[in-house]
Amino acid sequence: MTNNETIQDPVTDELLSWIESATRRLCASAGGLTDQQARTIVMPSGWSIAGLIGHVHDSTWFWLHHVAVGHPVDFDDKDWDNDPALAFPELLERVRRDTAQGCAEVRALPSTAEPGWWPEGAWGGYRQDTIRGVLIHLLNDNAAHSGQLDIVREQLDGGVWDYGRRSLKLPGAAV
């Protein structure tokens, strides 16, 4: 092993692979929507798919880049951009790009290491003490958002995620 090589923790690597997979699935589930469809509010919460994707972007970047790696930021949990002004295809690309960058930053960290930074006092004292905990939190959060996106997508145009094909199936599409 040379001085520039690092040994990757298989737990960190596996969790990051799942996070990357969840991001690909979210983007594929939302793919093909027009900007108008992506910004249509369907659920009583007032979120649109664009808003959900914007939230996933901000949350993923926050947990990977700021918390896990340790880049402190002025934290205000009310200040997240849940309706980005970007065109929807650009928003999807930003999620893909920044998730890949955040995962690359975290990949060399041991799963048992402490997060590089934590917003003290946030969320009533909630805290994760390891990189593993941070990544499981993020994966769980993004999985929940996948389910939310699935419900909204089906209400918008009837599109449903087909796990067998690992792609979106639209009504009337060939099987």
N, C-alpha and C positions, 0 to 999 in steps of 0.2 A: 504494500500500500504506500502511495506517495503522500507527501505532506498536503497536497491539495484534495485528496480523496477523503470523504467522510463515510462512516458506516451509517446506513440508514436504519432507523428503528422500524421493524416490520409492522408494528402496531400503528405508528404514525403513518407509514406508507399506505397501509390498507385503509385506514380511515380517510386519508386524503383521496385515495382512489374512489371511495364511495361518494365523497363530496363532489369530486369532478364528475362522476357518473350522474349524480342527482342534478347537477347543473345542466349537463347535456340533455337529460330527460325533461327538465323544466323548459329549456329553450326549444326542444323538439315539440313538446306539447303546445307551446304558444306559437310555433312557426306557422307561417302562412296567413296569419291574421292581418287584416288591414289596420292602419293606425286608428281608424274610427272604431273598429271592433275591439282593439286592444284597450281603448279608453272608455268603452261602454261600461257603465256601472250596472251590475246585475244583482249583487248581493246587498243586503241591508246595511252592511258595514260601510258601504260607500267606496270600497276598493274596486279598482279595475284591474285587468290583467297587467297593464302597463305599470300600475301602481304596485302591484304585487311583485313584479319583476324588479322594479326599482328598489323596493324594500329588500328583496333577496340580495340584490347587488350590494346595497349599503351594509346590510347585516353580515354578509359573507366577508366583505373587505374589513369590516370592523373586527370581527372575531379572528381572522387570519393575520392581517397586517398589523393591526393595532394591539390586540390582546395577546395572541400567541407569540408573535415575533417581538413585540415590545416597542411599538412606536406610539407613545402617549399622544392623546388628542384631547382638546377641550370637549368634554362629554356632556351632551344634553340629549336624553332619550326621546325628547319631543321634536328634535330637529332633523329627523330623517326625511329624505326626499322620496316620498311615496307617490309622486306623480311627476316623473322626470319629463322635461320638455323635449328630450331627444326623440327623433323619429324612431318608431318601434324597432325596425331592423337594426339601427345603431345601438339601441338599448340592449337588445339581445347580444350583439357583438361585444358590448362593454362588459356584460355579465360574464361571457365566456373568457374574454381576455383577462379581466381582473381576477377572476377565480383561478385561472391558470397561474397568474403571477403570484397571488397569495399562497396557493398551494406550493409553488416552487420555493417561496421564502420559508415555509414551515417544514418542508420535507426533511431537512437534516436535524430537526429537533427531536430529542428523545421524548417518548410519550409520557414518561414519568417526571419530566422537568416541569418546573413551575412556569406559568404564563409569564411572558416578558413584561407585561403591564396589566393592571386591573383598575377599572374605574371605581375607586373606593366609595362605598356608600350607595352605589347604584342598586336599584331593584330591591330595596329593603334589606340589603346585606347579602343577597345571593352571591355566590362565588364558586368558581371551579378552581381547584388547586393544582391541576395538572394539564399538560397539553392534551392528553387523552380526553379529559373531561371537557375541555373547550371544544375539541373536534366532535365529540359525541353530541354535545349541546347543539352545535351548528348543524350537524347531520340530521338530528331530530327535528330541528326547526325547519330546515329546508324540505324534509319529507312531509311535514304538515302542510307547508305551502304548496307542494305538488298536489296534494289532495284538494286544497282550495282551488287551485288552478284548474284541475280536472272538472270540478263541479261547474265553475264559471264557463269554461270552454264548451262543455256539453250544452249548457243553457244558451250560449251564443249561437252556435252553428251545428250542434249535434256531434262534434268531434269527440272521440273517446280514445284514450291510450290503450293500445293493444300490446299487452305484455309479451305475447307470443312472437309478434313481429318486431317488438321494440320500436314502434312508431305510432304515429297518430292515424286513426282510421276515421274518415269522414263518411257521413251518410251517403249511400249510393256508390261508394267506392268498391271496386272489385276486391274480392277476398283473396 
